[in-house]
Amino acid sequence: MANGRIERHGFIIDPLPPRLGKIKCGIKNDKGLPQSVDYFVATGKYASLFKEVYGEKPNRLLVCFPSDDANLVCREEYIYRDKAGKKIATGDGDTFTIWSNKEQTRITVTTEQYPDIMEKITKNYPSPQGWQVTLTLNFVCPMISKIYGVWEFQTRGAASSIPQIRDAFDAMIAKNGKIEGVLCDLNVEFAKSDSPKSSRFPVVSLVPNETKENVELIKSLQTSNLLT
């Protein structure tokens, strides 16, 4: 024991703050079917704190990332689920973590070992969805000052939301050397598809936005929280 802290050997400690819940751009309609919306919806036991600050249908959130590590806060990966929805494999295109029925545990393999690993998984676990590219964000909503933790947001918008968010994140790192703690807007709006059967889908974007107003707003919230 050092500095009054108990060492817990054998436990994996999550380097991120506690997860408060998930943010989505979807709801279930009156028939219980999934429906896309052009606003953010919070789920989990702290959702009421989110609604208290942002209301029922916010289309812009003020967020910041608690780390510069993209693997922790802006992770892009391949995900494969079987027809029952069970997550079979995840990977970055080179290294994959796969559920092994033989071992009854997850194992890690590389494309150097198995160049056709993605095809093998598709063959062994038929699924109507197949491989999906998913971007997972873990961010803090500093305006929710009553509690501290990260909210998770996932998108499978491979041709829309994912490249915009990923490129904005990477550009900020390349330009300033960091993104941790930088105030950003997370926006959502509907876009129309170009397919013959026109449909609308939510597109999410990330915009660094450290305006004087935003910085002063967060400072005032922090000061108020210290005084209460």
HUBELFEN-V247409 format. One record per backbone hydrogen bond with DSSP energy under -1.0 kcal/mol. NH is the residue of the N-H (numbers start at 1). CO is the residue of the C=O. E is the energy in kcal/mol with one decimal. If there is no record, write none. Layout:
nh=NH co=CO e=E
nh=NH co=CO e=E
This chain:
nh=2 co=5 e=-1.0
nh=5 co=2 e=-1.9
nh=11 co=8 e=-1.1
nh=20 co=150 e=-2.9
nh=23 co=152 e=-3.2
nh=24 co=41 e=-3.0
nh=27 co=35 e=-2.6
nh=29 co=33 e=-2.9
nh=32 co=29 e=-2.3
nh=35 co=27 e=-3.0
nh=37 co=25 e=-1.8
nh=40 co=58 e=-3.1
nh=41 co=24 e=-2.8
nh=43 co=22 e=-2.6
nh=47 co=44 e=-1.7
nh=50 co=46 e=-1.3
nh=51 co=47 e=-2.4
nh=52 co=48 e=-1.9
nh=53 co=49 e=-1.2
nh=54 co=50 e=-2.9
nh=55 co=51 e=-2.2
nh=61 co=186 e=-2.2
nh=63 co=184 e=-3.1
nh=64 co=140 e=-1.9
nh=72 co=69 e=-1.5
nh=73 co=69 e=-2.1
nh=74 co=70 e=-2.2
nh=75 co=136 e=-2.0
nh=77 co=134 e=-2.5
nh=78 co=91 e=-3.6
nh=79 co=132 e=-2.5
nh=80 co=89 e=-2.7
nh=82 co=86 e=-2.3
nh=85 co=82 e=-2.1
nh=88 co=80 e=-2.9
nh=89 co=80 e=-1.6
nh=90 co=97 e=-2.0
nh=91 co=78 e=-1.8
nh=92 co=95 e=-1.7
nh=96 co=109 e=-3.1
nh=97 co=90 e=-3.1
nh=98 co=107 e=-3.1
nh=99 co=88 e=-2.7
nh=100 co=105 e=-2.8
nh=104 co=100 e=-2.0
nh=105 co=100 e=-1.0
nh=107 co=98 e=-3.0
nh=109 co=96 e=-2.6
nh=111 co=94 e=-2.3
nh=114 co=110 e=-2.5
nh=117 co=114 e=-1.8
nh=120 co=116 e=-2.3
nh=121 co=117 e=-2.2
nh=122 co=118 e=-1.9
nh=123 co=119 e=-2.0
nh=124 co=120 e=-2.7
nh=125 co=121 e=-2.2
nh=132 co=79 e=-2.3
nh=134 co=77 e=-3.1
nh=135 co=155 e=-2.6
nh=136 co=75 e=-2.7
nh=137 co=153 e=-3.3
nh=138 co=73 e=-1.5
nh=139 co=151 e=-2.2
nh=140 co=64 e=-3.3
nh=144 co=141 e=-2.0
nh=145 co=143 e=-1.6
nh=150 co=18 e=-2.5
nh=151 co=139 e=-3.2
nh=152 co=21 e=-2.3
nh=153 co=137 e=-2.3
nh=155 co=135 e=-1.9
nh=158 co=156 e=-2.2
nh=160 co=157 e=-1.3
nh=162 co=157 e=-2.4
nh=164 co=160 e=-1.3
nh=165 co=161 e=-2.6
nh=166 co=162 e=-2.7
nh=167 co=163 e=-2.3
nh=168 co=164 e=-2.2
nh=169 co=165 e=-2.4
nh=170 co=166 e=-2.6
nh=171 co=167 e=-2.4
nh=172 co=168 e=-1.8
nh=173 co=169 e=-1.9
nh=174 co=170 e=-2.6
nh=175 co=171 e=-2.4
nh=176 co=172 e=-2.6
nh=177 co=173 e=-2.0
nh=181 co=65 e=-2.4
nh=182 co=179 e=-2.2
nh=184 co=63 e=-2.9
nh=185 co=207 e=-3.4
nh=186 co=61 e=-2.7
nh=187 co=205 e=-2.6
nh=188 co=59 e=-1.9
nh=189 co=203 e=-1.7
nh=191 co=201 e=-2.4
nh=193 co=199 e=-2.8
nh=198 co=196 e=-1.2
nh=201 co=191 e=-2.3
nh=203 co=189 e=-3.0
nh=205 co=187 e=-2.2
nh=207 co=185 e=-2.6
nh=209 co=183 e=-2.8
nh=211 co=209 e=-1.1
nh=215 co=211 e=-2.5
nh=216 co=212 e=-2.5
nh=217 co=213 e=-2.1
nh=218 co=214 e=-2.3
nh=219 co=215 e=-2.2
nh=220 co=216 e=-2.3
nh=221 co=217 e=-1.9
nh=222 co=218 e=-2.4
nh=223 co=219 e=-2.4
nh=224 co=220 e=-2.4
nh=225 co=221 e=-2.2
nh=226 co=222 e=-1.7
nh=227 co=223 e=-1.4
